[in-house]
Amino acid sequence: MHFLELVSRSYTGEAVSKDDWDMDHVVVPVMEVVDEFELERDGDAPLLHDREEARAFFDAAVELLLRSGVYNQSTGRVIRFTREEILEAAWNMPKAVTVGRGEDAYTFVPRKPDSDMLPGVVAGNPGCPMTEELFRKTVTSWAKEPVVDMVTCGSIVEVDGFDVVRASPSEVIALRREMKYLNEICAKVGRPGIGRLAAESSVSEIGDLAAMAPGGFQPGDAHLIALNNELIITDDNLIRVANAMDTPLLNASLACVMVGGLAGGPEGAAVCMIASLLADSLIGRADYHLCHPIHIKHIATSTPECMWLSSTVCQAFDAAAPAVIVCDIYPKSGAGTKELLREVAANALAITVSGGHLEGVGSCDGLKPNCSGLEARLMGEVGKAAAAQGMTRTEAEPIIRHLLGEYEHVFAQGNEGLPFDAVYGEGGEPRDFWLAMYREVKDELISLGLKL
């Protein structure tokens, strides 16, 4: 289907107010399909274990997208799809996605639950607000980690002391700085061709367009095509899609469905997440999917509800339409705390054994730059170790539950940790106390059965 055919539906579809969209096209139909397909999470389970249930979630998501469509908030109209269009786009998702170039290239492929295929590791904290100096330090800390296969980054929010303003000259400059620093950092750590999920400083389509200038996006880089909550697209994201057409730039879909929000509890949120990614296969021309659930109260992806949602999404696509699924890890805790490391380990285990790839770490909910490369190292080590030993969901769940018991208090109390300079020294290496915590948690994981 021609992309502009879908765009044209943004101008000819039924006119709907935002409030009516939320109630009539999200809240009500999600409740209906959850009931019709008899979808239910098993108690407080952090993982899904049944392939037929996973397939039912996929079928329910197709039905939701068929009934609701996608809302273009820029035009106030609904974009409709047929069942055939939805399924064709899902089945035709790439079965191999190569990021980066030359010796640094890495190929993501769809994974299966309980698979011994190693997950890909994307390191960074997309969207986290950063100064230029902190941007350079943090990206360096994870780009040099051997376990990392692709890098991403926070958002530069000031340039030369001036605040970055959306869709203004400052956004263009911030984006150009981001790409410049990524090029310099990746070359400095000896990985000049590593793939980058970039243009994170691009708040509007202006920055995305600016990244196409010389020195910006390279073949095998990716950018985000996001749906807003819930099932909403805007013209600026449609422009991002058009901007990437006929170029080597990859489109990464992104949905940040709220667990406990308009889509309801984890069952409805899982259906809405799958429907959102299916929609982005069509209208976002996605090459791969990014799954980022948000707990309405606790935010963190390391809550049991969010881990279960990611587990369900990965397995639903595997059961019905295999695609590359990358799941974000955004823990509640910040750097310099053992709780952060345990959150990362539990989240990475849940995603890996469910058939996903890994992205993170958005430490401290991604709201503060209290992050470092060390937790990204642990994320990759845990995921790749679990896969290498063929760990199953049944084997992983007791470990995840144990770790939950060690960190779940942070959801009520908070645990923002320490800024980057407090956990990494001037030489760009973890400080002794932070490295000691990392080793302690690794020993704990080994005692629980993970062959690190």
Secondary structure as the mmCIF struct_conf table of DSSP 4:
data_model
#
loop_
_struct_conf.conf_type_id
_struct_conf.id
_struct_conf.beg_label_comp_id
_struct_conf.beg_label_asym_id
_struct_conf.beg_label_seq_id
_struct_conf.end_label_comp_id
_struct_conf.end_label_asym_id
_struct_conf.end_label_seq_id
HELX_RH_AL_P HELX_RH_AL_P1 PHE A 3 THR A 12
BEND BEND1 GLY A 13 GLY A 13
HELX_LH_PP_P HELX_LH_PP_P1 GLU A 14 GLU A 14
STRN STRN1 ALA A 15 ALA A 15
HELX_RH_AL_P HELX_RH_AL_P2 LYS A 18 ASP A 20
HELX_RH_PI_P HELX_RH_PI_P1 TRP A 21 VAL A 27
HELX_RH_AL_P HELX_RH_AL_P3 VAL A 28 GLU A 36
TURN_TY1_P TURN_TY1_P1 PHE A 37 GLU A 38
TURN_TY1_P TURN_TY1_P2 GLY A 43 ASP A 44
BEND BEND2 PRO A 46 LEU A 47
HELX_RH_AL_P HELX_RH_AL_P4 ARG A 51 SER A 68
STRN STRN2 VAL A 70 ASN A 72
TURN_TY1_P TURN_TY1_P3 GLN A 73 GLY A 76
STRN STRN3 ARG A 77 ILE A 79
HELX_LH_PP_P HELX_LH_PP_P2 ARG A 80 ARG A 80
HELX_RH_AL_P HELX_RH_AL_P5 ARG A 83 TRP A 91
TURN_TY1_P TURN_TY1_P4 ASN A 92 ASN A 92
BEND BEND3 MET A 93 MET A 93
BEND BEND4 LYS A 95 LYS A 95
STRN STRN4 VAL A 97 VAL A 99
BEND BEND5 GLY A 100 GLY A 100
HELX_RH_3T_P HELX_RH_3T_P1 GLY A 102 ASP A 104
STRN STRN5 TYR A 106 PHE A 108
TURN_TY1_P TURN_TY1_P5 PRO A 113 ASP A 114
BEND BEND6 MET A 117 MET A 117
HELX_LH_PP_P HELX_LH_PP_P3 LEU A 118 GLY A 120
STRN STRN6 VAL A 121 ALA A 123
BEND BEND7 GLY A 124 GLY A 124
TURN_TY1_P TURN_TY1_P6 PRO A 126 GLY A 127
STRN STRN7 PRO A 129 MET A 130
HELX_RH_AL_P HELX_RH_AL_P6 GLU A 132 ALA A 143
TURN_TY1_P TURN_TY1_P7 LYS A 144 LYS A 144
TURN_TY1_P TURN_TY1_P8 PRO A 146 VAL A 147
BEND BEND8 ASP A 149 ASP A 149
STRN STRN8 MET A 150 VAL A 151
STRN STRN9 SER A 155 ILE A 156
STRN STRN10 GLU A 158 VAL A 159
TURN_TY1_P TURN_TY1_P9 ASP A 160 GLY A 161
STRN STRN11 PHE A 162 ASP A 163
HELX_LH_PP_P HELX_LH_PP_P4 VAL A 164 VAL A 164
TURN_TY1_P TURN_TY1_P10 ARG A 166 ALA A 167
BEND BEND9 SER A 168 SER A 168
HELX_RH_AL_P HELX_RH_AL_P7 PRO A 169 LYS A 188
TURN_TY1_P TURN_TY1_P11 VAL A 189 GLY A 190
TURN_TY1_P TURN_TY1_P12 PRO A 192 GLY A 193
STRN STRN12 GLY A 195 ARG A 196
STRN STRN13 LEU A 197 LEU A 197
TURN_TY1_P TURN_TY1_P13 GLU A 200 SER A 201
BEND BEND10 VAL A 203 SER A 204
HELX_RH_AL_P HELX_RH_AL_P8 GLU A 205 ALA A 210
TURN_TY1_P TURN_TY1_P14 ALA A 211 MET A 212
BEND BEND11 ALA A 213 ALA A 213
TURN_TY1_P TURN_TY1_P15 PRO A 214 GLY A 215
BEND BEND12 GLY A 216 GLY A 216
TURN_TY1_P TURN_TY1_P16 PRO A 219 GLY A 220
STRN STRN14 ALA A 222 LEU A 227
STRN STRN15 ASN A 228 ASN A 228
TURN_TY1_P TURN_TY1_P17 ASN A 229 LEU A 231
STRN STRN16 ILE A 232 ILE A 233
HELX_RH_AL_P HELX_RH_AL_P9 ASP A 235 ALA A 244
TURN_TY1_P TURN_TY1_P18 MET A 245 ASP A 246
BEND BEND13 THR A 247 PRO A 248
HELX_LH_PP_P HELX_LH_PP_P5 LEU A 249 LEU A 249
STRN STRN17 LEU A 250 ALA A 255
HELX_LH_PP_P HELX_LH_PP_P6 VAL A 257 VAL A 257
STRN STRN18 MET A 258 VAL A 259
TURN_TY1_P TURN_TY1_P19 GLY A 260 GLY A 260
STRN STRN19 GLY A 261 GLY A 261
TURN_TY1_P TURN_TY1_P20 LEU A 262 ALA A 263
STRN STRN20 GLY A 264 GLY A 264
BEND BEND14 GLY A 265 GLY A 265
HELX_RH_AL_P HELX_RH_AL_P10 PRO A 266 LEU A 282
TURN_TY1_P TURN_TY1_P21 ILE A 283 ILE A 283
BEND BEND15 GLY A 284 GLY A 284
BEND BEND16 ASP A 287 ASP A 287
STRN STRN21 TYR A 288 CYS A 291
STRN STRN22 ILE A 294 HIS A 295
TURN_TY1_P TURN_TY1_P22 ILE A 296 HIS A 298
STRN STRN23 ILE A 299 ILE A 299
TURN_TY1_P TURN_TY1_P23 THR A 301 SER A 302
BEND BEND17 THR A 303 THR A 303
HELX_RH_AL_P HELX_RH_AL_P11 PRO A 304 ALA A 320
BEND BEND18 ALA A 321 ALA A 321
STRN STRN24 ILE A 325 ASP A 328
BEND BEND19 LYS A 332 SER A 333
TURN_TY1_P TURN_TY1_P24 ALA A 335 GLY A 336
HELX_RH_AL_P HELX_RH_AL_P12 LYS A 338 SER A 354
TURN_TY1_P TURN_TY1_P25 GLY A 355 GLY A 355
STRN STRN25 HIS A 357 GLY A 360
TURN_TY1_P TURN_TY1_P26 SER A 363 SER A 363
HELX_RH_3T_P HELX_RH_3T_P2 CYS A 364 GLY A 366
TURN_TY1_P TURN_TY1_P27 LEU A 367 LEU A 367
BEND BEND20 LYS A 368 LYS A 368
HELX_RH_AL_P HELX_RH_AL_P13 GLY A 373 ALA A 388
TURN_TY1_P TURN_TY1_P28 GLN A 389 GLY A 390
HELX_RH_AL_P HELX_RH_AL_P14 ARG A 393 TYR A 407
TURN_TY1_P TURN_TY1_P29 GLU A 408 HIS A 409
HELX_RH_AL_P HELX_RH_AL_P15 VAL A 410 GLN A 413
HELX_RH_AL_P HELX_RH_AL_P16 PHE A 420 VAL A 423
STRN STRN26 TYR A 424 TYR A 424
TURN_TY1_P TURN_TY1_P30 GLU A 426 GLY A 427
BEND BEND21 GLY A 428 GLU A 429
STRN STRN27 PRO A 430 PRO A 430
HELX_RH_AL_P HELX_RH_AL_P17 ASP A 432 SER A 447
TURN_TY1_P TURN_TY1_P31 LEU A 448 GLY A 449
#
